[in-house]
Amino acid sequence: MGRAWGFWVPLAALGFAELILAAVQLATAEHGAQGDLYADPVHRVPGGLLGPGPGPGPGPGPGGLQFLTQDQVPLPPSTYATALGWPIALAVVVALVLAGYVRAGKAPSTGRFAALVAGGVLAVPVLDLAAFGWLGLGADLRGPALATLGLVVLAWYERSVVVLVVAVVFALVAAVVLPGLGGVVLSAAILLATAFAVVAGPAKWRSRPAAATG
């Protein structure tokens, strides 16, 4: 195992976090059934994103053009659930996993422990913003991309081919084949099924390979 527990714990934690995220998205979608009206605001809003400004008469406002604000074109609640749900879910999983691994090993000082967990949690929104600003990825892709990165790091730390394969399958399902809510549910099922198979399988599946000596 990775120190005192197996890599199935992070897999299960991420899987359950995805199921909670999917439930939140479904709940917000029910309150935002009109979300389709905002799918293409340029064509569905009269005048588009750039349209005549307000004024007492039919003429345009100051400058002739005005950007429609968020209040004028509100985004559906499900959009916020996706954009904020992934970073929050991943931050919670990272905090739990780091805390578990650190506490399972040689306990560090309280300050170092807090710094490590806080650094891991803060890395999530920083990477999320970087993926948005530099790569222009949408929320449906940023979340799975960050989760895949975490799985790759876990595979490296645990020296586990199983986790690496799961990371590849996770990325394909959640970001390529079925991006969106369907991919969240299916990838969560894959993570939970893998975690269950590892726990129910031979003990060697849960063992961390010994470091090579020479």
Salt bridges, closest charged atoms under 4 A:
ASP40 OD2 - HIS43 NE2 3.89
ASP128 OD1 - ARG142 NE 2.91
